Amino acid sequence: MSIRVGKAAPDFAAQAYWRGEIKEVRLSDYRGKWVLIFFYPADFTFV
Amino acid sequence: MAAVAVKYPAFQELGVEVLAVSVDDVATHKDWQEKELSKMVKGGALYPMISDEGGKIGTLYGVYDEEKKVDLRGRFLIDPDGVVQSAEIVSAPVGRDVSEVLRQVRAFQHHRKTGELMPCGWQPGKPTLPPEKESSNLSGKVWETWRPRNAF
C-alpha cells in the first residue's frame, strides 16, 4: 500500500460524471480544501 | 453511495469536497444517477463520480482488487495541504458509517484550528486535551480531565 496517514495523498486525474456533465477531475485542484475520497466496488449496488 | 448523498449537505457545511470513485465508466455513472440515485435521494449524487477505468487510482490508494477488477470500499480524508489524515478500507460484505466520517472531519478541523488533541469518541461539546506541547505534563494525569465514559 503506497499510502499512509500523515503523508501526501497521491495525485490523479480522471474523467468524472458531475451534475449532468462529463469533466476531468484532478485531485491537486482541490488543494486548500478538505477532500473525502470514497471508493466503492460498482454502480447499481448498495454501498 | 446513497448514504453519502443524503449527508452531502453536512459535508458541504464543513467545507469538505466529496469525490466518489469506482471502475465504472462515466456513462454507467450517469445511468445510475438518472435511473436510481436521483430517485432515492433528492438530486442524487451531487458530487463528482469519478471513473477509475483499469483501477489506476485504486492501485495508487491500495484498494484495487486485481482479481475482481474493482476498487474495494476505501475511504480517505485529505486535509487542505493535500495530506492524508484518515484512511479506512472495509471488505465487501459490510457497509460503512457516514456519521463516523463526519465525526472525524469535525475532530480534525477542531484540532487544526486549536491544536487541541481530540480523544477517543470525541464529539462537539465533549472535552478535548491540551495541544501536544502542553500535554507532555499530562502523563499520568489524563484521568483528571478525561474519563472513559467520554468516549461513548
N, CA and C atoms of all chains as a GROMACS GRO file, in nm:
protein
  597
    1MET      N    1   0.086  -0.119   0.000
    1MET     CA    2   0.000   0.000   0.000
    1MET      C    3   0.089   0.124   0.000
    2SER      N    4   0.068   0.207  -0.101
    2SER     CA    5   0.156   0.322  -0.120
    2SER      C    6   0.104   0.446  -0.050
    3ILE      N    7   0.014   0.427   0.045
    3ILE     CA    8  -0.046   0.545   0.108
    3ILE      C    9  -0.037   0.534   0.259
    4ARG      N   10  -0.011   0.649   0.323
    4ARG     CA   11  -0.002   0.648   0.470
    4ARG      C   12  -0.059   0.777   0.525
    5VAL      N   13  -0.121   0.769   0.643
    5VAL     CA   14  -0.168   0.892   0.704
    5VAL      C   15  -0.047   0.976   0.743
    6GLY      N   16  -0.062   1.106   0.728
    6GLY     CA   17   0.049   1.197   0.755
    6GLY      C   18   0.137   1.222   0.633
    7LYS      N   19   0.111   1.149   0.525
    7LYS     CA   20   0.188   1.167   0.400
    7LYS      C   21   0.097   1.226   0.292
    8ALA      N   22   0.160   1.283   0.190
    8ALA     CA   23   0.084   1.346   0.082
    8ALA      C   24  -0.005   1.243   0.011
    9ALA      N   25  -0.126   1.284  -0.021
    9ALA     CA   26  -0.218   1.198  -0.096
    9ALA      C   27  -0.170   1.193  -0.241
   10PRO      N   28  -0.163   1.071  -0.300
   10PRO     CA   29  -0.119   1.062  -0.439
   10PRO      C   30  -0.215   1.138  -0.531
   11ASP      N   31  -0.158   1.218  -0.621
   11ASP     CA   32  -0.242   1.295  -0.713
   11ASP      C   33  -0.291   1.206  -0.827
   12PHE      N   34  -0.403   1.242  -0.885
   12PHE     CA   35  -0.456   1.169  -1.000
   12PHE      C   36  -0.547   1.262  -1.078
   13ALA      N   37  -0.570   1.228  -1.202
   13ALA     CA   38  -0.666   1.299  -1.285
   13ALA      C   39  -0.747   1.195  -1.359
   14ALA      N   40  -0.879   1.215  -1.368
   14ALA     CA   41  -0.964   1.118  -1.436
   14ALA      C   42  -1.095   1.183  -1.477
   15GLN      N   43  -1.166   1.116  -1.568
   15GLN     CA   44  -1.297   1.164  -1.610
   15GLN      C   45  -1.399   1.139  -1.500
   16ALA      N   46  -1.493   1.233  -1.486
   16ALA     CA   47  -1.598   1.215  -1.387
   16ALA      C   48  -1.732   1.259  -1.445
   17TYR      N   49  -1.836   1.195  -1.394
   17TYR     CA   50  -1.971   1.243  -1.424
   17TYR      C   51  -2.010   1.333  -1.309
   18TRP      N   52  -2.049   1.455  -1.340
   18TRP     CA   53  -2.082   1.550  -1.234
   18TRP      C   54  -2.194   1.643  -1.277
   19ARG      N   55  -2.307   1.630  -1.212
   19ARG     CA   56  -2.423   1.716  -1.238
   19ARG      C   57  -2.456   1.730  -1.386
   20GLY      N   58  -2.468   1.615  -1.453
   20GLY     CA   59  -2.512   1.616  -1.592
   20GLY      C   60  -2.401   1.634  -1.693
   21GLU      N   61  -2.278   1.656  -1.645
   21GLU     CA   62  -2.168   1.678  -1.739
   21GLU      C   63  -2.054   1.580  -1.716
   22ILE      N   64  -1.972   1.566  -1.820
   22ILE     CA   65  -1.850   1.487  -1.807
   22ILE      C   66  -1.735   1.586  -1.795
   23LYS      N   67  -1.658   1.575  -1.688
   23LYS     CA   68  -1.546   1.667  -1.676
   23LYS      C   69  -1.425   1.596  -1.616
   24GLU      N   70  -1.308   1.659  -1.633
   24GLU     CA   71  -1.190   1.598  -1.575
   24GLU      C   72  -1.172   1.650  -1.432
   25VAL      N   73  -1.147   1.558  -1.343
   25VAL     CA   74  -1.122   1.594  -1.203
   25VAL      C   75  -0.977   1.564  -1.171
   26ARG      N   76  -0.911   1.661  -1.111
   26ARG     CA   77  -0.771   1.644  -1.071
   26ARG      C   78  -0.762   1.672  -0.921
   27LEU      N   79  -0.710   1.577  -0.847
   27LEU     CA   80  -0.707   1.595  -0.701
   27LEU      C   81  -0.636   1.723  -0.661
   28SER      N   82  -0.523   1.754  -0.726
   28SER     CA   83  -0.445   1.872  -0.683
   28SER      C   84  -0.522   2.003  -0.702
   29ASP      N   85  -0.627   2.003  -0.785
   29ASP     CA   86  -0.711   2.123  -0.798
   29ASP      C   87  -0.788   2.153  -0.669
   30TYR      N   88  -0.794   2.055  -0.580
   30TYR     CA   89  -0.871   2.072  -0.455
   30TYR      C   90  -0.782   2.118  -0.339
   31ARG      N   91  -0.655   2.147  -0.368
   31ARG     CA   92  -0.565   2.194  -0.263
   31ARG      C   93  -0.628   2.316  -0.195
   32GLY      N   94  -0.618   2.322  -0.062
   32GLY     CA   95  -0.680   2.431   0.013
   32GLY      C   96  -0.818   2.393   0.068
   33LYS      N   97  -0.863   2.273   0.030
   33LYS     CA   98  -0.994   2.227   0.080
   33LYS      C   99  -0.979   2.088   0.140
   34TRP      N  100  -1.068   2.055   0.230
   34TRP     CA  101  -1.078   1.917   0.278
   34TRP      C  102  -1.142   1.834   0.169
   35VAL      N  103  -1.092   1.713   0.150
   35VAL     CA  104  -1.146   1.625   0.046
   35VAL      C  105  -1.174   1.487   0.106
   36LEU      N  106  -1.291   1.434   0.076
   36LEU     CA  107  -1.323   1.296   0.112
   36LEU      C  108  -1.329   1.216  -0.018
   37ILE      N  109  -1.238   1.119  -0.031
   37ILE     CA  110  -1.243   1.031  -0.147
   37ILE      C  111  -1.302   0.899  -0.100
   38PHE      N  112  -1.408   0.856  -0.164
   38PHE     CA  113  -1.453   0.721  -0.126
   38PHE      C  114  -1.469   0.633  -0.248
   39PHE      N  115  -1.406   0.518  -0.237
   39PHE     CA  116  -1.409   0.416  -0.341
   39PHE      C  117  -1.523   0.319  -0.310
   40TYR      N  118  -1.586   0.268  -0.414
   40TYR     CA  119  -1.688   0.165  -0.394
   40TYR      C  120  -1.680   0.068  -0.512
   41PRO      N  121  -1.722  -0.057  -0.490
   41PRO     CA  122  -1.697  -0.159  -0.593
   41PRO      C  123  -1.770  -0.137  -0.726
   42ALA      N  124  -1.897  -0.100  -0.722
   42ALA     CA  125  -1.968  -0.090  -0.850
   42ALA      C  126  -2.096  -0.009  -0.840
   43ASP      N  127  -2.130   0.057  -0.952
   43ASP     CA  128  -2.258   0.125  -0.962
   43ASP      C  129  -2.370   0.022  -0.953
   44PHE      N  130  -2.488   0.067  -0.924
   44PHE     CA  131  -2.607  -0.019  -0.913
   44PHE      C  132  -2.594  -0.125  -0.805
   45THR      N  133  -2.515  -0.095  -0.703
   45THR     CA  134  -2.511  -0.182  -0.586
   45THR      C  135  -2.533  -0.092  -0.465
   46PHE      N  136  -2.564  -0.152  -0.353
   46PHE     CA  137  -2.589  -0.071  -0.234
   46PHE      C  138  -2.466  -0.067  -0.148
   47VAL      N  139  -2.404   0.050  -0.148
   47VAL     CA  140  -2.276   0.062  -0.078
   47VAL      C  141  -2.278   0.179   0.017
   48MET      N  142  -2.310   0.472  -0.109
   48MET     CA  143  -2.319   0.585  -0.200
   48MET      C  144  -2.441   0.671  -0.168
   49ALA      N  145  -2.558   0.605  -0.152
   49ALA     CA  146  -2.679   0.680  -0.122
   49ALA      C  147  -2.667   0.748   0.014
   50ALA      N  148  -2.602   0.681   0.111
   50ALA     CA  149  -2.587   0.739   0.245
   50ALA      C  150  -2.502   0.865   0.240
   51VAL      N  151  -2.396   0.864   0.159
   51VAL     CA  152  -2.311   0.983   0.144
   51VAL      C  153  -2.391   1.093   0.074
   52ALA      N  154  -2.471   1.054  -0.026
   52ALA     CA  155  -2.551   1.152  -0.098
   52ALA      C  156  -2.649   1.222  -0.003
   53VAL      N  157  -2.708   1.146   0.089
   53VAL     CA  158  -2.801   1.205   0.186
   53VAL      C  159  -2.728   1.305   0.275
   54LYS      N  160  -2.607   1.269   0.317
   54LYS     CA  161  -2.531   1.354   0.411
   54LYS      C  162  -2.445   1.459   0.340
   55TYR      N  163  -2.453   1.466   0.208
   55TYR     CA  164  -2.369   1.560   0.134
   55TYR      C  165  -2.381   1.705   0.186
   56PRO      N  166  -2.505   1.752   0.218
   56PRO     CA  167  -2.514   1.889   0.272
   56PRO      C  168  -2.430   1.909   0.398
   57ALA      N  169  -2.421   1.806   0.482
   57ALA     CA  170  -2.340   1.818   0.604
   57ALA      C  171  -2.192   1.831   0.568
   58PHE      N  172  -2.147   1.757   0.467
   58PHE     CA  173  -2.007   1.769   0.422
   58PHE      C  174  -1.983   1.908   0.365
   59GLN      N  175  -2.080   1.958   0.288
   59GLN     CA  176  -2.066   2.093   0.230
   59GLN      C  177  -2.055   2.199   0.339
   60GLU      N  178  -2.138   2.185   0.444
   60GLU     CA  179  -2.134   2.281   0.554
   60GLU      C  180  -1.996   2.284   0.619
   61LEU      N  181  -1.931   2.168   0.622
   61LEU     CA  182  -1.798   2.159   0.683
   61LEU      C  183  -1.687   2.193   0.582
   62GLY      N  184  -1.727   2.229   0.461
   62GLY     CA  185  -1.630   2.267   0.359
   62GLY      C  186  -1.553   2.148   0.303
   63VAL      N  187  -1.617   2.031   0.302
   63VAL     CA  188  -1.549   1.910   0.252
   63VAL      C  189  -1.600   1.879   0.110
   64GLU      N  190  -1.507   1.863   0.017
   64GLU     CA  191  -1.542   1.822  -0.119
   64GLU      C  192  -1.544   1.670  -0.122
   65VAL      N  193  -1.647   1.614  -0.182
   65VAL     CA  194  -1.660   1.468  -0.188
   65VAL      C  195  -1.628   1.420  -0.329
   66LEU      N  196  -1.549   1.314  -0.340
   66LEU     CA  197  -1.521   1.252  -0.469
   66LEU      C  198  -1.550   1.103  -0.457
   67ALA      N  199  -1.645   1.054  -0.539
   67ALA     CA  200  -1.678   0.911  -0.538
   67ALA      C  201  -1.602   0.846  -0.652
   68VAL      N  202  -1.549   0.727  -0.628
   68VAL     CA  203  -1.467   0.661  -0.730
   68VAL      C  204  -1.504   0.514  -0.744
   69SER      N  205  -1.532   0.471  -0.867
   69SER     CA  206  -1.543   0.327  -0.896
   69SER      C  207  -1.488   0.302  -1.036
   70VAL      N  208  -1.473   0.175  -1.070
   70VAL     CA  209  -1.414   0.142  -1.201
   70VAL      C  210  -1.515   0.157  -1.316
   71ASP      N  211  -1.640   0.187  -1.284
   71ASP     CA  212  -1.741   0.205  -1.389
   71ASP      C  213  -1.706   0.324  -1.479
   72ASP      N  214  -1.752   0.318  -1.605
   72ASP     CA  215  -1.726   0.434  -1.692
   72ASP      C  216  -1.828   0.545  -1.664
   73VAL      N  217  -1.800   0.663  -1.719
   73VAL     CA  218  -1.885   0.778  -1.686
   73VAL      C  219  -2.030   0.758  -1.735
   74ALA      N  220  -2.048   0.683  -1.844
   74ALA     CA  221  -2.184   0.658  -1.895
   74ALA      C  222  -2.265   0.577  -1.793
   75THR      N  223  -2.198   0.480  -1.728
   75THR     CA  224  -2.267   0.400  -1.627
   75THR      C  225  -2.297   0.484  -1.503
   76HIS      N  226  -2.203   0.574  -1.466
   76HIS     CA  227  -2.228   0.665  -1.353
   76HIS      C  228  -2.354   0.749  -1.382
   77LYS      N  229  -2.360   0.800  -1.506
   77LYS     CA  230  -2.474   0.884  -1.546
   77LYS      C  231  -2.604   0.804  -1.536
   78ASP      N  232  -2.600   0.682  -1.587
   78ASP     CA  233  -2.715   0.592  -1.584
   78ASP      C  234  -2.763   0.567  -1.442
   79TRP      N  235  -2.668   0.537  -1.354
   79TRP     CA  236  -2.704   0.505  -1.215
   79TRP      C  237  -2.765   0.628  -1.148
   80GLN      N  238  -2.701   0.743  -1.172
   80GLN     CA  239  -2.753   0.868  -1.116
   80GLN      C  240  -2.896   0.892  -1.163
   81GLU      N  241  -2.920   0.878  -1.295
   81GLU     CA  242  -3.051   0.912  -1.350
   81GLU      C  243  -3.158   0.807  -1.316
   82LYS      N  244  -3.119   0.679  -1.321
   82LYS     CA  245  -3.220   0.573  -1.305
   82LYS      C  246  -3.245   0.536  -1.160
   83GLU      N  247  -3.148   0.561  -1.072
   83GLU     CA  248  -3.169   0.513  -0.936
   83GLU      C  249  -3.138   0.616  -0.828
   84LEU      N  250  -3.014   0.668  -0.829
   84LEU     CA  251  -2.974   0.756  -0.717
   84LEU      C  252  -3.066   0.876  -0.704
   85SER      N  253  -3.102   0.938  -0.818
   85SER     CA  254  -3.186   1.057  -0.813
   85SER      C  255  -3.326   1.024  -0.763
   86LYS      N  256  -3.364   0.896  -0.766
   86LYS     CA  257  -3.495   0.856  -0.714
   86LYS      C  258  -3.488   0.823  -0.566
   87MET      N  259  -3.367   0.787  -0.519
   87MET     CA  260  -3.351   0.751  -0.378
   87MET      C  261  -3.327   0.873  -0.292
   88VAL      N  262  -3.251   0.969  -0.348
   88VAL     CA  263  -3.209   1.087  -0.272
   88VAL      C  264  -3.239   1.208  -0.359
   89LYS      N  265  -3.293   1.315  -0.298
   89LYS     CA  266  -3.324   1.434  -0.377
   89LYS      C  267  -3.197   1.486  -0.446
   90GLY      N  268  -3.200   1.494  -0.577
   90GLY     CA  269  -3.084   1.542  -0.652
   90GLY      C  270  -2.981   1.432  -0.680
   91GLY      N  271  -2.994   1.318  -0.611
   91GLY     CA  272  -2.898   1.208  -0.630
   91GLY      C  273  -2.761   1.245  -0.577
   92ALA      N  274  -2.657   1.197  -0.646
   92ALA     CA  275  -2.519   1.230  -0.606
   92ALA      C  276  -2.480   1.362  -0.672
   93LEU      N  277  -2.460   1.464  -0.590
   93LEU     CA  278  -2.431   1.597  -0.644
   93LEU      C  279  -2.282   1.628  -0.651
   94TYR      N  280  -2.200   1.527  -0.619
   94TYR     CA  281  -2.054   1.542  -0.622
   94TYR      C  282  -2.001   1.460  -0.740
   95PRO      N  283  -1.876   1.485  -0.784
   95PRO     CA  284  -1.823   1.412  -0.898
   95PRO      C  285  -1.817   1.260  -0.873
   96MET      N  286  -1.861   1.185  -0.972
   96MET     CA  287  -1.848   1.039  -0.970
   96MET      C  288  -1.738   1.007  -1.069
   97ILE      N  289  -1.621   0.972  -1.014
   97ILE     CA  290  -1.502   0.953  -1.096
   97ILE      C  291  -1.498   0.813  -1.154
   98SER      N  292  -1.455   0.804  -1.280
   98SER     CA  293  -1.439   0.675  -1.345
   98SER      C  294  -1.293   0.632  -1.334
   99ASP      N  295  -1.271   0.524  -1.261
   99ASP     CA  296  -1.135   0.474  -1.240
   99ASP      C  297  -1.113   0.353  -1.328
  100GLU      N  298  -1.118   0.374  -1.460
  100GLU     CA  299  -1.106   0.261  -1.551
  100GLU      C  300  -0.967   0.199  -1.540
  101GLY      N  301  -0.966   0.066  -1.524
  101GLY     CA  302  -0.840  -0.005  -1.508
  101GLY      C  303  -0.787  -0.002  -1.365
  102GLY      N  304  -0.859   0.068  -1.276
  102GLY     CA  305  -0.819   0.070  -1.136
  102GLY      C  306  -0.690   0.144  -1.106
  103LYS      N  307  -0.657   0.243  -1.191
  103LYS     CA  308  -0.529   0.315  -1.171
  103LYS      C  309  -0.527   0.392  -1.039
  104ILE      N  310  -0.638   0.461  -1.011
  104ILE     CA  311  -0.644   0.540  -0.887
  104ILE      C  312  -0.649   0.445  -0.767
  105GLY      N  313  -0.731   0.340  -0.781
  105GLY     CA  314  -0.741   0.241  -0.674
  105GLY      C  315  -0.606   0.178  -0.641
  106THR      N  316  -0.526   0.156  -0.744
  106THR     CA  317  -0.393   0.100  -0.722
  106THR      C  318  -0.306   0.197  -0.642
  107LEU      N  319  -0.312   0.326  -0.680
  107LEU     CA  320  -0.236   0.428  -0.607
  107LEU      C  321  -0.272   0.432  -0.459
  108TYR      N  322  -0.401   0.406  -0.430
  108TYR     CA  323  -0.451   0.416  -0.293
  108TYR      C  324  -0.457   0.279  -0.222
  109GLY      N  325  -0.408   0.175  -0.291
  109GLY     CA  326  -0.402   0.044  -0.227
  109GLY      C  327  -0.536  -0.024  -0.208
  110VAL      N  328  -0.635   0.010  -0.292
  110VAL     CA  329  -0.768  -0.050  -0.273
  110VAL      C  330  -0.815  -0.129  -0.396
  111TYR      N  331  -0.730  -0.140  -0.499
  111TYR     CA  332  -0.774  -0.210  -0.621
  111TYR      C  333  -0.757  -0.360  -0.606
  112ASP      N  334  -0.866  -0.434  -0.628
  112ASP     CA  335  -0.863  -0.579  -0.622
  112ASP      C  336  -0.841  -0.631  -0.765
  113GLU      N  337  -0.721  -0.682  -0.790
  113GLU     CA  338  -0.686  -0.721  -0.928
  113GLU      C  339  -0.761  -0.844  -0.976
  114GLU      N  340  -0.806  -0.929  -0.884
  114GLU     CA  341  -0.883  -1.047  -0.926
  114GLU      C  342  -1.024  -1.010  -0.966
  115LYS      N  343  -1.088  -0.932  -0.882
  115LYS     CA  344  -1.227  -0.895  -0.911
  115LYS      C  345  -1.237  -0.773  -1.002
  116LYS      N  346  -1.123  -0.706  -1.023
  116LYS     CA  347  -1.118  -0.586  -1.108
  116LYS      C  348  -1.212  -0.476  -1.059
  117VAL      N  349  -1.217  -0.458  -0.927
  117VAL     CA  350  -1.295  -0.347  -0.870
  117VAL      C  351  -1.214  -0.279  -0.760
  118ASP      N  352  -1.256  -0.157  -0.727
  118ASP     CA  353  -1.199  -0.087  -0.612
  118ASP      C  354  -1.276  -0.128  -0.487
  119LEU      N  355  -1.203  -0.169  -0.384
  119LEU     CA  356  -1.266  -0.205  -0.257
  119LEU      C  357  -1.317  -0.079  -0.188
  120ARG      N  358  -1.394  -0.099  -0.080
  120ARG     CA  359  -1.451   0.016  -0.010
  120ARG      C  360  -1.343   0.089   0.072
  121GLY      N  361  -1.275   0.180   0.004
  121GLY     CA  362  -1.171   0.258   0.071
  121GLY      C  363  -1.222   0.399   0.092
  122ARG      N  364  -1.180   0.459   0.203
  122ARG     CA  365  -1.224   0.597   0.231
  122ARG      C  366  -1.104   0.675   0.286
  123PHE      N  367  -1.076   0.790   0.226
  123PHE     CA  368  -0.959   0.869   0.262
  123PHE      C  369  -1.000   1.014   0.286
  124LEU      N  370  -0.956   1.068   0.398
  124LEU     CA  371  -0.983   1.208   0.429
  124LEU      C  372  -0.852   1.285   0.412
  125ILE      N  373  -0.857   1.388   0.326
  125ILE     CA  374  -0.737   1.463   0.291
  125ILE      C  375  -0.752   1.607   0.336
  126ASP      N  376  -0.649   1.660   0.401
  126ASP     CA  377  -0.659   1.796   0.456
  126ASP      C  378  -0.625   1.902   0.350
  127PRO      N  379  -0.643   2.031   0.383
  127PRO     CA  380  -0.621   2.136   0.282
  127PRO      C  381  -0.477   2.143   0.229
  128ASP      N  382  -0.381   2.081   0.299
  128ASP     CA  383  -0.244   2.076   0.249
  128ASP      C  384  -0.219   1.955   0.159
  129GLY      N  385  -0.323   1.874   0.136
  129GLY     CA  386  -0.308   1.757   0.050
  129GLY      C  387  -0.251   1.636   0.123
  130VAL      N  388  -0.259   1.640   0.256
  130VAL     CA  389  -0.205   1.529   0.336
  130VAL      C  390  -0.319   1.437   0.381
  131VAL      N  391  -0.297   1.306   0.368
  131VAL     CA  392  -0.398   1.209   0.413
  131VAL      C  393  -0.403   1.211   0.566
  132GLN      N  394  -0.519   1.233   0.622
  132GLN     CA  395  -0.532   1.235   0.768
  132GLN      C  396  -0.600   1.112   0.823
  133SER      N  397  -0.679   1.044   0.739
  133SER     CA  398  -0.753   0.929   0.788
  133SER      C  399  -0.782   0.837   0.671
  134ALA      N  400  -0.775   0.706   0.696
  134ALA     CA  401  -0.796   0.609   0.590
  134ALA      C  402  -0.868   0.488   0.646
  135GLU      N  403  -0.956   0.432   0.566
  135GLU     CA  404  -1.029   0.312   0.610
  135GLU      C  405  -1.056   0.225   0.487
  136ILE      N  406  -1.038   0.094   0.502
  136ILE     CA  407  -1.074   0.001   0.394
  136ILE      C  408  -1.158  -0.110   0.457
  137VAL      N  409  -1.274  -0.132   0.399
  137VAL     CA  410  -1.366  -0.231   0.453
  137VAL      C  411  -1.394  -0.334   0.343
  138SER      N  412  -1.393  -0.462   0.376
  138SER     CA  413  -1.417  -0.564   0.274
  138SER      C  414  -1.566  -0.570   0.237
  139ALA      N  415  -1.594  -0.638   0.127
  139ALA     CA  416  -1.723  -0.630   0.060
  139ALA      C  417  -1.851  -0.649   0.144
  140PRO      N  418  -1.858  -0.745   0.235
  140PRO     CA  419  -1.991  -0.772   0.293
  140PRO      C  420  -2.048  -0.664   0.385
  141VAL      N  421  -1.963  -0.575   0.437
  141VAL     CA  422  -2.011  -0.481   0.539
  141VAL      C  423  -2.000  -0.335   0.491
  142GLY      N  424  -2.106  -0.261   0.508
  142GLY     CA  425  -2.109  -0.120   0.468
  142GLY      C  426  -2.045  -0.029   0.571
  143ARG      N  427  -2.029   0.097   0.533
  143ARG     CA  428  -1.958   0.192   0.618
  143ARG      C  429  -2.053   0.280   0.697
  144ASP      N  430  -1.997   0.368   0.781
  144ASP     CA  431  -2.078   0.456   0.864
  144ASP      C  432  -2.042   0.601   0.835
  145VAL      N  433  -2.132   0.671   0.767
  145VAL     CA  434  -2.104   0.809   0.728
  145VAL      C  435  -2.089   0.901   0.849
  146SER      N  436  -2.164   0.872   0.958
  146SER     CA  437  -2.153   0.962   1.074
  146SER      C  438  -2.014   0.959   1.135
  147GLU      N  439  -1.946   0.845   1.127
  147GLU     CA  440  -1.809   0.839   1.179
  147GLU      C  441  -1.715   0.927   1.095
  148VAL      N  442  -1.739   0.931   0.964
  148VAL     CA  443  -1.655   1.015   0.879
  148VAL      C  444  -1.677   1.163   0.916
  149LEU      N  445  -1.804   1.201   0.936
  149LEU     CA  446  -1.834   1.340   0.975
  149LEU      C  447  -1.771   1.374   1.110
  150ARG      N  448  -1.775   1.277   1.203
  150ARG     CA  449  -1.713   1.299   1.334
  150ARG      C  450  -1.564   1.326   1.320
  151GLN      N  451  -1.499   1.246   1.235
  151GLN     CA  452  -1.354   1.265   1.216
  151GLN      C  453  -1.325   1.399   1.149
  152VAL      N  454  -1.408   1.439   1.053
  152VAL     CA  455  -1.387   1.570   0.989
  152VAL      C  456  -1.393   1.679   1.095
  153ARG      N  457  -1.497   1.675   1.180
  153ARG     CA  458  -1.512   1.779   1.284
  153ARG      C  459  -1.393   1.777   1.379
  154ALA      N  460  -1.348   1.657   1.415
  154ALA     CA  461  -1.236   1.645   1.509
  154ALA      C  462  -1.106   1.698   1.446
  155PHE      N  463  -1.079   1.660   1.321
  155PHE     CA  464  -0.957   1.709   1.255
  155PHE      C  465  -0.961   1.860   1.235
  156GLN      N  466  -1.079   1.912   1.201
  156GLN     CA  467  -1.090   2.057   1.181
  156GLN      C  468  -1.070   2.132   1.312
  157HIS      N  469  -1.126   2.077   1.421
  157HIS     CA  470  -1.108   2.140   1.553
  157HIS      C  471  -0.960   2.138   1.592
  158HIS      N  472  -0.896   2.024   1.568
  158HIS     CA  473  -0.753   2.014   1.601
  158HIS      C  474  -0.671   2.113   1.519
  159ARG      N  475  -0.703   2.122   1.390
  159ARG     CA  476  -0.626   2.210   1.300
  159ARG      C  477  -0.639   2.356   1.344
  160LYS      N  478  -0.757   2.391   1.395
  160LYS     CA  479  -0.783   2.530   1.435
  160LYS      C  480  -0.721   2.563   1.570
  161THR      N  481  -0.726   2.468   1.665
  161THR     CA  482  -0.690   2.498   1.803
  161THR      C  483  -0.562   2.430   1.848
  162GLY      N  484  -0.520   2.325   1.776
  162GLY     CA  485  -0.404   2.248   1.820
  162GLY      C  486  -0.438   2.148   1.928
  163GLU      N  487  -0.561   2.156   1.981
  163GLU     CA  488  -0.601   2.064   2.088
  163GLU      C  489  -0.603   1.920   2.037
  164LEU      N  490  -0.587   1.826   2.128
  164LEU     CA  491  -0.590   1.685   2.092
  164LEU      C  492  -0.731   1.632   2.116
  165MET      N  493  -0.774   1.544   2.025
  165MET     CA  494  -0.913   1.501   2.024
  165MET      C  495  -0.922   1.357   2.072
  166PRO      N  496  -0.967   1.337   2.194
  166PRO     CA  497  -0.966   1.200   2.246
  166PRO      C  498  -1.069   1.108   2.179
  167CYS      N  499  -1.052   0.981   2.212
  167CYS     CA  500  -1.139   0.872   2.167
  167CYS      C  501  -1.287   0.910   2.180
  168GLY      N  502  -1.363   0.892   2.072
  168GLY     CA  503  -1.507   0.913   2.076
  168GLY      C  504  -1.548   1.059   2.088
  169TRP      N  505  -1.455   1.152   2.065
  169TRP     CA  506  -1.488   1.295   2.077
  169TRP      C  507  -1.603   1.332   1.984
  170GLN      N  508  -1.691   1.414   2.038
  170GLN     CA  509  -1.798   1.475   1.960
  170GLN      C  510  -1.799   1.622   2.001
  171PRO      N  511  -1.851   1.711   1.915
  171PRO     CA  512  -1.858   1.853   1.954
  171PRO      C  513  -1.922   1.868   2.093
  172GLY      N  514  -1.860   1.948   2.179
  172GLY     CA  515  -1.912   1.969   2.314
  172GLY      C  516  -1.843   1.883   2.418
  173LYS      N  517  -1.776   1.777   2.374
  173LYS     CA  518  -1.706   1.691   2.470
  173LYS      C  519  -1.565   1.745   2.497
  174PRO      N  520  -1.507   1.705   2.613
  174PRO     CA  521  -1.375   1.759   2.647
  174PRO      C  522  -1.265   1.718   2.549
  175THR      N  523  -1.169   1.809   2.532
  175THR     CA  524  -1.051   1.781   2.450
  175THR      C  525  -0.931   1.779   2.543
  176LEU      N  526  -0.815   1.751   2.490
  176LEU     CA  527  -0.692   1.757   2.570
  176LEU      C  528  -0.606   1.870   2.513
  177PRO      N  529  -0.520   1.930   2.597
  177PRO     CA  530  -0.441   2.045   2.551
  177PRO      C  531  -0.346   2.008   2.436
  178PRO      N  532  -0.304   2.110   2.360
  178PRO     CA  533  -0.210   2.086   2.249
  178PRO      C  534  -0.087   2.008   2.294
  179GLU      N  535  -0.025   1.940   2.196
  179GLU     CA  536   0.085   1.848   2.223
  179GLU      C  537   0.193   1.907   2.314
  180LYS      N  538   0.235   2.032   2.287
  180LYS     CA  539   0.348   2.087   2.364
  180LYS      C  540   0.312   2.109   2.511
  181GLU      N  541   0.181   2.127   2.538
  181GLU     CA  542   0.139   2.146   2.677
  181GLU      C  543   0.102   2.014   2.744
  182SER      N  544   0.081   1.909   2.661
  182SER     CA  545   0.028   1.788   2.721
  182SER      C  546   0.135   1.692   2.768
  183SER      N  547   0.264   1.730   2.752
  183SER     CA  548   0.369   1.641   2.800
  183SER      C  549   0.358   1.622   2.951
  184ASN      N  550   0.309   1.728   3.022
  184ASN     CA  551   0.293   1.713   3.166
  184ASN      C  552   0.162   1.646   3.206
  185LEU      N  553   0.090   1.594   3.102
  185LEU     CA  554  -0.036   1.524   3.130
  185LEU      C  555  -0.013   1.378   3.164
  186SER      N  556   0.110   1.334   3.139
  186SER     CA  557   0.143   1.194   3.162
  186SER      C  558   0.099   1.150   3.302
  187GLY      N  559   0.012   1.052   3.308
  187GLY     CA  560  -0.037   1.003   3.437
  187GLY      C  561  -0.149   1.086   3.496
  188LYS      N  562  -0.184   1.197   3.427
  188LYS     CA  563  -0.289   1.285   3.483
  188LYS      C  564  -0.409   1.303   3.390
  189VAL      N  565  -0.410   1.222   3.282
  189VAL     CA  566  -0.523   1.234   3.189
  189VAL      C  567  -0.656   1.210   3.262
  190TRP      N  568  -0.653   1.117   3.359
  190TRP     CA  569  -0.776   1.082   3.432
  190TRP      C  570  -0.840   1.203   3.501
  191GLU      N  571  -0.758   1.306   3.527
  191GLU     CA  572  -0.814   1.423   3.596
  191GLU      C  573  -0.910   1.502   3.506
  192THR      N  574  -0.882   1.498   3.374
  192THR     CA  575  -0.967   1.578   3.284
  192THR      C  576  -1.052   1.494   3.188
  193TRP      N  577  -1.014   1.368   3.170
  193TRP     CA  578  -1.086   1.287   3.071
  193TRP      C  579  -1.116   1.150   3.127
  194ARG      N  580  -1.242   1.108   3.119
  194ARG     CA  581  -1.284   0.977   3.168
  194ARG      C  582  -1.328   0.890   3.052
  195PRO      N  583  -1.311   0.757   3.065
  195PRO     CA  584  -1.351   0.667   2.955
  195PRO      C  585  -1.497   0.685   2.912
  196ARG      N  586  -1.584   0.727   3.005
  196ARG     CA  587  -1.725   0.744   2.963
  196ARG      C  588  -1.739   0.852   2.856
  197ASN      N  589  -1.641   0.944   2.848
  197ASN     CA  590  -1.645   1.047   2.745
  197ASN      C  591  -1.629   0.989   2.603
  198ALA      N  592  -1.586   0.863   2.598
  198ALA     CA  593  -1.562   0.802   2.467
  198ALA      C  594  -1.693   0.752   2.404
  199PHE      N  595  -1.801   0.755   2.480
  199PHE     CA  596  -1.925   0.693   2.429
  199PHE      C  597  -2.041   0.792   2.423
   0.00000   0.00000   0.00000
